[in-house]
Amino acid sequence: MTVERKIGSSSLVSVAWVGNKGTHLPSAMQPLNYLNPSLLTSMGSAELNSVFQPGQTTLYGVSAPYSNWVST
């Protein structure tokens, strides 16, 4: 934002302000879907790579989001 005023026939006064604010901005260091690794220590890699099988309704305590989810 800039405000300028002419004072007299040969004088000019200019005042400017620039600002920005950012909150919860994504970064390359911590992507949008980042999950804290300390939350994964109890599960191990086998559970993290497991997939639902046909007819299965839960996997390690996590329910399928909707019926027929596995086949779609």
PQR file of N, CA, C, O and H, with PARSE charges and radii, in Angstrom:
ATOM      1  N   MET A   1       0.850  -1.144   0.000 -0.4000 1.5000
ATOM      2  CA  MET A   1       0.000   0.000   0.000 -0.0000 2.0000
ATOM      3  C   MET A   1       0.912   1.227   0.000  0.5500 1.7000
ATOM      4  O   MET A   1       1.875   1.309   0.762 -0.5500 1.4000
ATOM      5  N   THR A   2       0.595   2.135  -0.838 -0.4000 1.5000
ATOM      6  CA  THR A   2       1.380   3.355  -0.938 -0.0000 2.0000
ATOM      7  C   THR A   2       0.446   4.561  -0.936  0.5500 1.7000
ATOM      8  O   THR A   2      -0.589   4.557  -1.603 -0.5500 1.4000
ATOM      9  H   THR A   2      -0.187   2.069  -1.457  0.4000 1.0000
ATOM     10  N   VAL A   3       0.814   5.578  -0.193 -0.4000 1.5000
ATOM     11  CA  VAL A   3       0.072   6.839  -0.177 -0.0000 2.0000
ATOM     12  C   VAL A   3       1.046   7.941  -0.566  0.5500 1.7000
ATOM     13  O   VAL A   3       2.121   8.072   0.019 -0.5500 1.4000
ATOM     14  H   VAL A   3       1.654   5.582   0.349  0.4000 1.0000
ATOM     15  N   GLU A   4       0.657   8.731  -1.561 -0.4000 1.5000
ATOM     16  CA  GLU A   4       1.492   9.845  -2.012 -0.0000 2.0000
ATOM     17  C   GLU A   4       0.695  11.139  -1.936  0.5500 1.7000
ATOM     18  O   GLU A   4      -0.493  11.173  -2.255 -0.5500 1.4000
ATOM     19  H   GLU A   4      -0.216   8.625  -2.037  0.4000 1.0000
ATOM     20  N   ARG A   5       1.357  12.183  -1.514 -0.4000 1.5000
ATOM     21  CA  ARG A   5       0.727  13.509  -1.440 -0.0000 2.0000
ATOM     22  C   ARG A   5       1.676  14.552  -2.010  0.5500 1.7000
ATOM     23  O   ARG A   5       2.880  14.535  -1.752 -0.5500 1.4000
ATOM     24  H   ARG A   5       2.322  12.154  -1.254  0.4000 1.0000
ATOM     25  N   LYS A   6       1.116  15.438  -2.775 -0.4000 1.5000
ATOM     26  CA  LYS A   6       1.885  16.547  -3.317 -0.0000 2.0000
ATOM     27  C   LYS A   6       1.739  17.716  -2.348  0.5500 1.7000
ATOM     28  O   LYS A   6       0.629  18.118  -2.001 -0.5500 1.4000
ATOM     29  H   LYS A   6       0.138  15.452  -2.985  0.4000 1.0000
ATOM     30  N   ILE A   7       2.872  18.248  -1.921 -0.4000 1.5000
ATOM     31  CA  ILE A   7       2.873  19.380  -1.009 -0.0000 2.0000
ATOM     32  C   ILE A   7       3.488  20.557  -1.758  0.5500 1.7000
ATOM     33  O   ILE A   7       4.656  20.521  -2.145 -0.5500 1.4000
ATOM     34  H   ILE A   7       3.774  17.921  -2.203  0.4000 1.0000
ATOM     35  N   GLY A   8       2.718  21.555  -1.948 -0.4000 1.5000
ATOM     36  CA  GLY A   8       3.200  22.710  -2.708 -0.0000 2.0000
ATOM     37  C   GLY A   8       3.330  22.364  -4.177  0.5500 1.7000
ATOM     38  O   GLY A   8       2.704  21.424  -4.666 -0.5500 1.4000
ATOM     39  H   GLY A   8       1.769  21.584  -1.633  0.4000 1.0000
ATOM     40  N   SER A   9       4.154  23.136  -4.878 -0.4000 1.5000
ATOM     41  CA  SER A   9       4.292  22.909  -6.320 -0.0000 2.0000
ATOM     42  C   SER A   9       5.476  22.024  -6.678  0.5500 1.7000
ATOM     43  O   SER A   9       5.560  21.540  -7.807 -0.5500 1.4000
ATOM     44  H   SER A   9       4.663  23.900  -4.481  0.4000 1.0000
ATOM     45  N   SER A  10       6.405  21.801  -5.730 -0.4000 1.5000
ATOM     46  CA  SER A  10       7.593  21.038  -6.081 -0.0000 2.0000
ATOM     47  C   SER A  10       7.952  19.938  -5.071  0.5500 1.7000
ATOM     48  O   SER A  10       9.042  19.372  -5.156 -0.5500 1.4000
ATOM     49  H   SER A  10       6.337  22.194  -4.813  0.4000 1.0000
ATOM     50  N   SER A  11       7.074  19.625  -4.128 -0.4000 1.5000
ATOM     51  CA  SER A  11       7.387  18.607  -3.115 -0.0000 2.0000
ATOM     52  C   SER A  11       6.381  17.457  -3.171  0.5500 1.7000
ATOM     53  O   SER A  11       5.197  17.649  -3.451 -0.5500 1.4000
ATOM     54  H   SER A  11       6.188  20.084  -4.058  0.4000 1.0000
ATOM     55  N   LEU A  12       6.887  16.267  -2.898 -0.4000 1.5000
ATOM     56  CA  LEU A  12       6.054  15.063  -2.903 -0.0000 2.0000
ATOM     57  C   LEU A  12       6.416  14.224  -1.695  0.5500 1.7000
ATOM     58  O   LEU A  12       7.596  14.016  -1.412 -0.5500 1.4000
ATOM     59  H   LEU A  12       7.848  16.110  -2.671  0.4000 1.0000
ATOM     60  N   VAL A  13       5.424  13.747  -0.988 -0.4000 1.5000
ATOM     61  CA  VAL A  13       5.643  12.860   0.156 -0.0000 2.0000
ATOM     62  C   VAL A  13       5.033  11.508  -0.196  0.5500 1.7000
ATOM     63  O   VAL A  13       3.888  11.438  -0.641 -0.5500 1.4000
ATOM     64  H   VAL A  13       4.466  13.916  -1.217  0.4000 1.0000
ATOM     65  N   SER A  14       5.801  10.431   0.003 -0.4000 1.5000
ATOM     66  CA  SER A  14       5.330   9.083  -0.297 -0.0000 2.0000
ATOM     67  C   SER A  14       5.574   8.191   0.914  0.5500 1.7000
ATOM     68  O   SER A  14       6.680   8.152   1.454 -0.5500 1.4000
ATOM     69  H   SER A  14       6.732  10.488   0.365  0.4000 1.0000
ATOM     70  N   VAL A  15       4.540   7.480   1.333 -0.4000 1.5000
ATOM     71  CA  VAL A  15       4.640   6.532   2.446 -0.0000 2.0000
ATOM     72  C   VAL A  15       4.160   5.184   1.924  0.5500 1.7000
ATOM     73  O   VAL A  15       3.089   5.093   1.323 -0.5500 1.4000
ATOM     74  H   VAL A  15       3.642   7.512   0.894  0.4000 1.0000
ATOM     75  N   ALA A  16       4.955   4.132   2.153 -0.4000 1.5000
ATOM     76  CA  ALA A  16       4.590   2.808   1.650 -0.0000 2.0000
ATOM     77  C   ALA A  16       4.707   1.772   2.763  0.5500 1.7000
ATOM     78  O   ALA A  16       5.519   1.916   3.677 -0.5500 1.4000
ATOM     79  H   ALA A  16       5.825   4.207   2.640  0.4000 1.0000
ATOM     80  N   TRP A  17       3.893   0.735   2.676 -0.4000 1.5000
ATOM     81  CA  TRP A  17       3.909  -0.364   3.645 -0.0000 2.0000
ATOM     82  C   TRP A  17       3.733  -1.668   2.879  0.5500 1.7000
ATOM     83  O   TRP A  17       2.864  -1.782   2.015 -0.5500 1.4000
ATOM     84  H   TRP A  17       3.233   0.618   1.934  0.4000 1.0000
ATOM     85  N   VAL A  18       4.569  -2.649   3.206 -0.4000 1.5000
ATOM     86  CA  VAL A  18       4.477  -3.974   2.605 -0.0000 2.0000
ATOM     87  C   VAL A  18       4.503  -4.987   3.735  0.5500 1.7000
ATOM     88  O   VAL A  18       5.321  -4.875   4.647 -0.5500 1.4000
ATOM     89  H   VAL A  18       5.275  -2.557   3.908  0.4000 1.0000
ATOM     90  N   GLY A  19       3.622  -5.969   3.687 -0.4000 1.5000
ATOM     91  CA  GLY A  19       3.608  -6.993   4.726 -0.0000 2.0000
ATOM     92  C   GLY A  19       3.055  -8.295   4.185  0.5500 1.7000
ATOM     93  O   GLY A  19       2.374  -8.319   3.159 -0.5500 1.4000
ATOM     94  H   GLY A  19       2.957  -6.060   2.946  0.4000 1.0000
ATOM     95  N   ASN A  20       3.353  -9.369   4.878 -0.4000 1.5000
ATOM     96  CA  ASN A  20       2.781 -10.669   4.537 -0.0000 2.0000
ATOM     97  C   ASN A  20       2.718 -11.522   5.793  0.5500 1.7000
ATOM     98  O   ASN A  20       3.413 -11.257   6.774 -0.5500 1.4000
ATOM     99  H   ASN A  20       3.906  -9.350   5.711  0.4000 1.0000
ATOM    100  N   LYS A  21       1.886 -12.539   5.753 -0.4000 1.5000
ATOM    101  CA  LYS A  21       1.739 -13.451   6.886 -0.0000 2.0000
ATOM    102  C   LYS A  21       1.412 -14.830   6.324  0.5500 1.7000
ATOM    103  O   LYS A  21       0.606 -14.965   5.404 -0.5500 1.4000
ATOM    104  H   LYS A  21       1.322 -12.755   4.956  0.4000 1.0000
ATOM    105  N   GLY A  22       2.039 -15.829   6.882 -0.4000 1.5000
ATOM    106  CA  GLY A  22       1.741 -17.196   6.466 -0.0000 2.0000
ATOM    107  C   GLY A  22       1.570 -18.088   7.684  0.5500 1.7000
ATOM    108  O   GLY A  22       2.360 -18.023   8.626 -0.5500 1.4000
ATOM    109  H   GLY A  22       2.694 -15.719   7.629  0.4000 1.0000
ATOM    110  N   THR A  23       0.538 -18.919   7.662 -0.4000 1.5000
ATOM    111  CA  THR A  23       0.271 -19.840   8.761 -0.0000 2.0000
ATOM    112  C   THR A  23       0.025 -21.228   8.184  0.5500 1.7000
ATOM    113  O   THR A  23      -0.741 -21.381   7.233 -0.5500 1.4000
ATOM    114  H   THR A  23      -0.103 -18.971   6.896  0.4000 1.0000
ATOM    115  N   HIS A  24       0.670 -22.236   8.754 -0.4000 1.5000
ATOM    116  CA  HIS A  24       0.506 -23.633   8.326 -0.0000 2.0000
ATOM    117  C   HIS A  24       0.813 -23.802   6.838  0.5500 1.7000
ATOM    118  O   HIS A  24       0.059 -24.452   6.114 -0.5500 1.4000
ATOM    119  H   HIS A  24       1.292 -22.112   9.527  0.4000 1.0000
ATOM    120  N   LEU A  25       1.908 -23.220   6.391 -0.4000 1.5000
ATOM    121  CA  LEU A  25       2.300 -23.326   4.991 -0.0000 2.0000
ATOM    122  C   LEU A  25       3.001 -24.661   4.740  0.5500 1.7000
ATOM    123  O   LEU A  25       3.764 -25.121   5.589 -0.5500 1.4000
ATOM    124  H   LEU A  25       2.521 -22.691   6.979  0.4000 1.0000
ATOM    125  N   PRO A  26       2.754 -25.294   3.582 -0.5600 1.5000
ATOM    126  CA  PRO A  26       3.444 -26.541   3.270  0.2800 2.0000
ATOM    127  C   PRO A  26       4.917 -26.275   2.974  0.5500 1.7000
ATOM    128  O   PRO A  26       5.288 -25.170   2.576 -0.5500 1.4000
ATOM    129  N   SER A  27       5.745 -27.282   3.167 -0.4000 1.5000
ATOM    130  CA  SER A  27       7.158 -27.137   2.836 -0.0000 2.0000
ATOM    131  C   SER A  27       7.694 -28.449   2.299  0.5500 1.7000
ATOM    132  O   SER A  27       7.085 -29.504   2.479 -0.5500 1.4000
ATOM    133  H   SER A  27       5.444 -28.179   3.491  0.4000 1.0000
ATOM    134  N   ALA A  28       8.825 -28.375   1.645 -0.4000 1.5000
ATOM    135  CA  ALA A  28       9.460 -29.587   1.137 -0.0000 2.0000
ATOM    136  C   ALA A  28      10.019 -30.426   2.279  0.5500 1.7000
ATOM    137  O   ALA A  28      10.173 -31.639   2.140 -0.5500 1.4000
ATOM    138  H   ALA A  28       9.319 -27.518   1.499  0.4000 1.0000
ATOM    139  N   MET A  29      10.324 -29.787   3.410 -0.4000 1.5000
ATOM    140  CA  MET A  29      10.858 -30.509   4.565 -0.0000 2.0000
ATOM    141  C   MET A  29       9.773 -31.348   5.255  0.5500 1.7000
ATOM    142  O   MET A  29      10.068 -32.393   5.835 -0.5500 1.4000
ATOM    143  H   MET A  29      10.199 -28.801   3.522  0.4000 1.0000
ATOM    144  N   GLN A  30       8.523 -30.888   5.188 -0.4000 1.5000
ATOM    145  CA  GLN A  30       7.423 -31.591   5.830 -0.0000 2.0000
ATOM    146  C   GLN A  30       6.212 -31.513   4.899  0.5500 1.7000
ATOM    147  O   GLN A  30       5.435 -30.562   4.982 -0.5500 1.4000
ATOM    148  H   GLN A  30       8.283 -30.039   4.717  0.4000 1.0000
ATOM    149  N   PRO A  31       6.038 -32.511   4.004 -0.5600 1.5000
ATOM    150  CA  PRO A  31       4.952 -32.478   3.021  0.2800 2.0000
ATOM    151  C   PRO A  31       3.570 -32.429   3.666  0.5500 1.7000
ATOM    152  O   PRO A  31       3.428 -32.620   4.874 -0.5500 1.4000
ATOM    153  N   LEU A  32       2.560 -32.173   2.847 -0.4000 1.5000
ATOM    154  CA  LEU A  32       1.187 -32.034   3.331 -0.0000 2.0000
ATOM    155  C   LEU A  32       0.693 -33.254   4.090  0.5500 1.7000
ATOM    156  O   LEU A  32       0.032 -33.105   5.119 -0.5500 1.4000
ATOM    157  H   LEU A  32       2.675 -32.018   1.866  0.4000 1.0000
ATOM    158  N   ASN A  33       0.990 -34.444   3.617 -0.4000 1.5000
ATOM    159  CA  ASN A  33       0.491 -35.666   4.245 -0.0000 2.0000
ATOM    160  C   ASN A  33       1.515 -36.285   5.182  0.5500 1.7000
ATOM    161  O   ASN A  33       1.525 -37.501   5.375 -0.5500 1.4000
ATOM    162  H   ASN A  33       1.527 -34.565   2.782  0.4000 1.0000
ATOM    163  N   TYR A  34       2.354 -35.479   5.753 -0.4000 1.5000
ATOM    164  CA  TYR A  34       3.414 -35.936   6.645 -0.0000 2.0000
ATOM    165  C   TYR A  34       2.827 -36.579   7.896  0.5500 1.7000
ATOM    166  O   TYR A  34       1.892 -36.048   8.496 -0.5500 1.4000
ATOM    167  H   TYR A  34       2.345 -34.492   5.596  0.4000 1.0000
ATOM    168  N   LEU A  35       3.380 -37.720   8.283 -0.4000 1.5000
ATOM    169  CA  LEU A  35       2.993 -38.399   9.514 -0.0000 2.0000
ATOM    170  C   LEU A  35       4.235 -38.539  10.370  0.5500 1.7000
ATOM    171  O   LEU A  35       5.262 -39.031   9.901 -0.5500 1.4000
ATOM    172  H   LEU A  35       4.139 -38.151   7.795  0.4000 1.0000
ATOM    173  N   ASN A  36       4.155 -38.121  11.594 -0.4000 1.5000
ATOM    174  CA  ASN A  36       5.289 -38.172  12.511 -0.0000 2.0000
ATOM    175  C   ASN A  36       5.761 -39.619  12.643  0.5500 1.7000
ATOM    176  O   ASN A  36       4.969 -40.479  13.029 -0.5500 1.4000
ATOM    177  H   ASN A  36       3.321 -37.721  11.974  0.4000 1.0000
ATOM    178  N   PRO A  37       7.025 -39.915  12.336 -0.5600 1.5000
ATOM    179  CA  PRO A  37       7.531 -41.291  12.404  0.2800 2.0000
ATOM    180  C   PRO A  37       7.407 -41.919  13.791  0.5500 1.7000
ATOM    181  O   PRO A  37       7.334 -43.143  13.896 -0.5500 1.4000
ATOM    182  N   SER A  38       7.381 -41.130  14.842 -0.4000 1.5000
ATOM    183  CA  SER A  38       7.245 -41.706  16.185 -0.0000 2.0000
ATOM    184  C   SER A  38       5.891 -42.387  16.374  0.5500 1.7000
ATOM    185  O   SER A  38       5.744 -43.242  17.247 -0.5500 1.4000
ATOM    186  H   SER A  38       7.439 -40.135  14.757  0.4000 1.0000
ATOM    187  N   LEU A  39       4.905 -42.014  15.563 -0.4000 1.5000
ATOM    188  CA  LEU A  39       3.596 -42.656  15.652 -0.0000 2.0000
ATOM    189  C   LEU A  39       3.591 -44.033  14.995  0.5500 1.7000
ATOM    190  O   LEU A  39       2.657 -44.807  15.203 -0.5500 1.4000
ATOM    191  H   LEU A  39       5.025 -41.320  14.853  0.4000 1.0000
ATOM    192  N   LEU A  40       4.608 -44.351  14.213 -0.4000 1.5000
ATOM    193  CA  LEU A  40       4.644 -45.594  13.456 -0.0000 2.0000
ATOM    194  C   LEU A  40       5.472 -46.681  14.125  0.5500 1.7000
ATOM    195  O   LEU A  40       5.481 -47.813  13.643 -0.5500 1.4000
ATOM    196  H   LEU A  40       5.367 -43.722  14.044  0.4000 1.0000
ATOM    197  N   THR A  41       6.157 -46.384  15.202 -0.4000 1.5000
ATOM    198  CA  THR A  41       7.075 -47.354  15.791 -0.0000 2.0000
ATOM    199  C   THR A  41       6.371 -48.591  16.310  0.5500 1.7000
ATOM    200  O   THR A  41       6.949 -49.677  16.283 -0.5500 1.4000
ATOM    201  H   THR A  41       6.150 -45.464  15.594  0.4000 1.0000
ATOM    202  N   SER A  42       5.153 -48.462  16.777 -0.4000 1.5000
ATOM    203  CA  SER A  42       4.455 -49.629  17.316 -0.0000 2.0000
ATOM    204  C   SER A  42       3.916 -50.536  16.218  0.5500 1.7000
ATOM    205  O   SER A  42       3.660 -51.714  16.466 -0.5500 1.4000
ATOM    206  H   SER A  42       4.683 -47.580  16.800  0.4000 1.0000
ATOM    207  N   MET A  43       3.738 -50.009  15.009 -0.4000 1.5000
ATOM    208  CA  MET A  43       3.122 -50.790  13.943 -0.0000 2.0000
ATOM    209  C   MET A  43       4.136 -51.607  13.156  0.5500 1.7000
ATOM    210  O   MET A  43       3.852 -52.756  12.818 -0.5500 1.4000
ATOM    211  H   MET A  43       3.945 -49.051  14.807  0.4000 1.0000
ATOM    212  N   GLY A  44       5.279 -51.069  12.861 -0.4000 1.5000
ATOM    213  CA  GLY A  44       6.254 -51.776  12.050 -0.0000 2.0000
ATOM    214  C   GLY A  44       5.910 -51.686  10.576  0.5500 1.7000
ATOM    215  O   GLY A  44       4.812 -51.260  10.216 -0.5500 1.4000
ATOM    216  H   GLY A  44       5.509 -50.136  13.136  0.4000 1.0000
ATOM    217  N   SER A  45       6.839 -52.082   9.724 -0.4000 1.5000
ATOM    218  CA  SER A  45       6.631 -51.930   8.283 -0.0000 2.0000
ATOM    219  C   SER A  45       5.654 -52.948   7.709  0.5500 1.7000
ATOM    220  O   SER A  45       5.011 -52.661   6.700 -0.5500 1.4000
ATOM    221  H   SER A  45       7.731 -52.428  10.016  0.4000 1.0000
ATOM    222  N   ALA A  46       5.520 -54.116   8.308 -0.4000 1.5000
ATOM    223  CA  ALA A  46       4.601 -55.133   7.775 -0.0000 2.0000
ATOM    224  C   ALA A  46       3.166 -54.630   7.790  0.5500 1.7000
ATOM    225  O   ALA A  46       2.434 -54.804   6.816 -0.5500 1.4000
ATOM    226  H   ALA A  46       6.043 -54.349   9.128  0.4000 1.0000
ATOM    227  N   GLU A  47       2.761 -54.006   8.894 -0.4000 1.5000
ATOM    228  CA  GLU A  47       1.402 -53.497   8.992 -0.0000 2.0000
ATOM    229  C   GLU A  47       1.173 -52.313   8.063  0.5500 1.7000
ATOM    230  O   GLU A  47       0.077 -52.151   7.526 -0.5500 1.4000
ATOM    231  H   GLU A  47       3.355 -53.865   9.686  0.4000 1.0000
ATOM    232  N   LEU A  48       2.193 -51.486   7.869 -0.4000 1.5000
ATOM    233  CA  LEU A  48       2.035 -50.305   7.032 -0.0000 2.0000
ATOM    234  C   LEU A  48       1.850 -50.660   5.563  0.5500 1.7000
ATOM    235  O   LEU A  48       1.229 -49.901   4.819 -0.5500 1.4000
ATOM    236  H   LEU A  48       3.083 -51.618   8.306  0.4000 1.0000
ATOM    237  N   ASN A  49       2.372 -51.790   5.139 -0.4000 1.5000
ATOM    238  CA  ASN A  49       2.271 -52.187   3.739 -0.0000 2.0000
ATOM    239  C   ASN A  49       1.167 -53.204   3.489  0.5500 1.7000
ATOM    240  O   ASN A  49       1.008 -53.669   2.361 -0.5500 1.4000
ATOM    241  H   ASN A  49       2.876 -52.407   5.743  0.4000 1.0000
ATOM    242  N   SER A  50       0.403 -53.559   4.514 -0.4000 1.5000
ATOM    243  CA  SER A  50      -0.673 -54.533   4.363 -0.0000 2.0000
ATOM    244  C   SER A  50      -1.853 -53.919   3.618  0.5500 1.7000
ATOM    245  O   SER A  50      -2.108 -52.719   3.720 -0.5500 1.4000
ATOM    246  H   SER A  50       0.532 -53.181   5.430  0.4000 1.0000
ATOM    247  N   VAL A  51      -2.564 -54.746   2.873 -0.4000 1.5000
ATOM    248  CA  VAL A  51      -3.755 -54.296   2.152 -0.0000 2.0000
ATOM    249  C   VAL A  51      -4.936 -55.177   2.526  0.5500 1.7000
ATOM    250  O   VAL A  51      -4.763 -56.331   2.917 -0.5500 1.4000
ATOM    251  H   VAL A  51      -2.357 -55.721   2.790  0.4000 1.0000
ATOM    252  N   PHE A  52      -6.132 -54.627   2.404 -0.4000 1.5000
ATOM    253  CA  PHE A  52      -7.350 -55.389   2.649 -0.0000 2.0000
ATOM    254  C   PHE A  52      -7.482 -56.485   1.604  0.5500 1.7000
ATOM    255  O   PHE A  52      -7.151 -56.288   0.434 -0.5500 1.4000
ATOM    256  H   PHE A  52      -6.273 -53.690   2.086  0.4000 1.0000
ATOM    257  N   GLN A  53      -7.961 -57.624   2.033 -0.4000 1.5000
ATOM    258  CA  GLN A  53      -8.232 -58.738   1.130 -0.0000 2.0000
ATOM    259  C   GLN A  53      -9.743 -58.838   0.928  0.5500 1.7000
ATOM    260  O   GLN A  53     -10.499 -58.391   1.791 -0.5500 1.4000
ATOM    261  H   GLN A  53      -8.229 -57.784   2.983  0.4000 1.0000
ATOM    262  N   PRO A  54     -10.206 -59.409  -0.183 -0.5600 1.5000
ATOM    263  CA  PRO A  54     -11.650 -59.539  -0.417  0.2800 2.0000
ATOM    264  C   PRO A  54     -12.331 -60.242   0.763  0.5500 1.7000
ATOM    265  O   PRO A  54     -11.851 -61.271   1.238 -0.5500 1.4000
ATOM    266  N   GLY A  55     -13.439 -59.687   1.227 -0.4000 1.5000
ATOM    267  CA  GLY A  55     -14.200 -60.242   2.330 -0.0000 2.0000
ATOM    268  C   GLY A  55     -13.730 -59.767   3.698  0.5500 1.7000
ATOM    269  O   GLY A  55     -14.399 -60.016   4.701 -0.5500 1.4000
ATOM    270  H   GLY A  55     -13.829 -58.851   0.840  0.4000 1.0000
ATOM    271  N   GLN A  56     -12.615 -59.102   3.751 -0.4000 1.5000
ATOM    272  CA  GLN A  56     -12.071 -58.627   5.020 -0.0000 2.0000
ATOM    273  C   GLN A  56     -12.719 -57.282   5.378  0.5500 1.7000
ATOM    274  O   GLN A  56     -12.783 -56.382   4.541 -0.5500 1.4000
ATOM    275  H   GLN A  56     -12.071 -58.899   2.937  0.4000 1.0000
ATOM    276  N   THR A  57     -13.201 -57.147   6.624 -0.4000 1.5000
ATOM    277  CA  THR A  57     -13.850 -55.898   7.036 -0.0000 2.0000
ATOM    278  C   THR A  57     -12.960 -55.025   7.906  0.5500 1.7000
ATOM    279  O   THR A  57     -13.175 -53.815   7.984 -0.5500 1.4000
ATOM    280  H   THR A  57     -13.149 -57.879   7.304  0.4000 1.0000
ATOM    281  N   THR A  58     -11.957 -55.618   8.569 -0.4000 1.5000
ATOM    282  CA  THR A  58     -11.006 -54.840   9.359 -0.0000 2.0000
ATOM    283  C   THR A  58      -9.594 -55.341   9.090  0.5500 1.7000
ATOM    284  O   THR A  58      -9.379 -56.499   8.731 -0.5500 1.4000
ATOM    285  H   THR A  58     -11.782 -56.601   8.506  0.4000 1.0000
ATOM    286  N   LEU A  59      -8.648 -54.443   9.272 -0.4000 1.5000
ATOM    287  CA  LEU A  59      -7.242 -54.778   9.107 -0.0000 2.0000
ATOM    288  C   LEU A  59      -6.483 -54.045  10.203  0.5500 1.7000
ATOM    289  O   LEU A  59      -6.387 -52.818  10.185 -0.5500 1.4000
ATOM    290  H   LEU A  59      -8.823 -53.502   9.563  0.4000 1.0000
ATOM    291  N   TYR A  60      -5.951 -54.791  11.148 -0.4000 1.5000
ATOM    292  CA  TYR A  60      -5.234 -54.224  12.296 -0.0000 2.0000
ATOM    293  C   TYR A  60      -6.066 -53.172  13.033  0.5500 1.7000
ATOM    294  O   TYR A  60      -5.556 -52.125  13.430 -0.5500 1.4000
ATOM    295  H   TYR A  60      -6.029 -55.788  11.162  0.4000 1.0000
ATOM    296  N   GLY A  61      -7.335 -53.467  13.203 -0.4000 1.5000
ATOM    297  CA  GLY A  61      -8.217 -52.579  13.949 -0.0000 2.0000
ATOM    298  C   GLY A  61      -8.798 -51.429  13.145  0.5500 1.7000
ATOM    299  O   GLY A  61      -9.546 -50.618  13.690 -0.5500 1.4000
ATOM    300  H   GLY A  61      -7.749 -54.317  12.880  0.4000 1.0000
ATOM    301  N   VAL A  62      -8.470 -51.339  11.860 -0.4000 1.5000
ATOM    302  CA  VAL A  62      -9.002 -50.282  11.004 -0.0000 2.0000
ATOM    303  C   VAL A  62     -10.081 -50.878  10.123  0.5500 1.7000
ATOM    304  O   VAL A  62      -9.842 -51.847   9.403 -0.5500 1.4000
ATOM    305  H   VAL A  62      -7.862 -51.998  11.417  0.4000 1.0000
ATOM    306  N   SER A  63     -11.271 -50.295  10.183 -0.4000 1.5000
ATOM    307  CA  SER A  63     -12.388 -50.801   9.378 -0.0000 2.0000
ATOM    308  C   SER A  63     -12.288 -50.290   7.945  0.5500 1.7000
ATOM    309  O   SER A  63     -11.730 -49.225   7.684 -0.5500 1.4000
ATOM    310  H   SER A  63     -11.465 -49.508  10.768  0.4000 1.0000
ATOM    311  N   ALA A  64     -12.838 -51.068   7.029 -0.4000 1.5000
ATOM    312  CA  ALA A  64     -12.931 -50.621   5.642 -0.0000 2.0000
ATOM    313  C   ALA A  64     -13.854 -49.399   5.613  0.5500 1.7000
ATOM    314  O   ALA A  64     -14.862 -49.387   6.319 -0.5500 1.4000
ATOM    315  H   ALA A  64     -13.292 -51.933   7.241  0.4000 1.0000
ATOM    316  N   PRO A  65     -13.537 -48.370   4.815 -0.5600 1.5000
ATOM    317  CA  PRO A  65     -14.322 -47.140   4.823  0.2800 2.0000
ATOM    318  C   PRO A  65     -15.778 -47.318   4.413  0.5500 1.7000
ATOM    319  O   PRO A  65     -16.649 -46.603   4.909 -0.5500 1.4000
ATOM    320  N   TYR A  66     -16.054 -48.257   3.520 -0.4000 1.5000
ATOM    321  CA  TYR A  66     -17.426 -48.528   3.115 -0.0000 2.0000
ATOM    322  C   TYR A  66     -17.492 -49.947   2.571  0.5500 1.7000
ATOM    323  O   TYR A  66     -16.471 -50.545   2.229 -0.5500 1.4000
ATOM    324  H   TYR A  66     -15.346 -48.838   3.117  0.4000 1.0000
ATOM    325  N   SER A  67     -18.705 -50.475   2.496 -0.4000 1.5000
ATOM    326  CA  SER A  67     -18.856 -51.848   2.021 -0.0000 2.0000
ATOM    327  C   SER A  67     -18.408 -51.933   0.559  0.5500 1.7000
ATOM    328  O   SER A  67     -18.592 -50.996  -0.218 -0.5500 1.4000
ATOM    329  H   SER A  67     -19.534 -49.990   2.773  0.4000 1.0000
ATOM    330  N   ASN A  68     -17.820 -53.067   0.206 -0.4000 1.5000
ATOM    331  CA  ASN A  68     -17.335 -53.333  -1.157 -0.0000 2.0000
ATOM    332  C   ASN A  68     -16.126 -52.461  -1.508  0.5500 1.7000
ATOM    333  O   ASN A  68     -15.801 -52.312  -2.686 -0.5500 1.4000
ATOM    334  H   ASN A  68     -17.670 -53.829   0.836  0.4000 1.0000
ATOM    335  N   TRP A  69     -15.457 -51.884  -0.509 -0.4000 1.5000
ATOM    336  CA  TRP A  69     -14.303 -51.003  -0.733 -0.0000 2.0000
ATOM    337  C   TRP A  69     -13.123 -51.767  -1.336  0.5500 1.7000
ATOM    338  O   TRP A  69     -12.426 -51.246  -2.206 -0.5500 1.4000
ATOM    339  H   TRP A  69     -15.721 -52.004   0.448  0.4000 1.0000
ATOM    340  N   VAL A  70     -12.901 -52.987  -0.880 -0.4000 1.5000
ATOM    341  CA  VAL A  70     -11.751 -53.753  -1.344 -0.0000 2.0000
ATOM    342  C   VAL A  70     -11.826 -54.026  -2.831  0.5500 1.7000
ATOM    343  O   VAL A  70     -10.824 -53.886  -3.533 -0.5500 1.4000
ATOM    344  H   VAL A  70     -13.468 -53.411  -0.173  0.4000 1.0000
ATOM    345  N   SER A  71     -12.987 -54.410  -3.326 -0.4000 1.5000
ATOM    346  CA  SER A  71     -13.090 -54.775  -4.739 -0.0000 2.0000
ATOM    347  C   SER A  71     -13.110 -53.559  -5.668  0.5500 1.7000
ATOM    348  O   SER A  71     -12.821 -53.684  -6.859 -0.5500 1.4000
ATOM    349  H   SER A  71     -13.801 -54.523  -2.756  0.4000 1.0000
ATOM    350  N   THR A  72     -13.448 -52.396  -5.134 -0.4000 1.5000
ATOM    351  CA  THR A  72     -13.473 -51.209  -6.007 -0.0000 2.0000
ATOM    352  C   THR A  72     -12.110 -50.558  -6.003  0.5500 1.7000
ATOM    353  O   THR A  72     -11.907 -49.543  -6.670 -0.5500 1.4000
ATOM    354  H   THR A  72     -13.682 -52.295  -4.167  0.4000 1.0000
TER
END
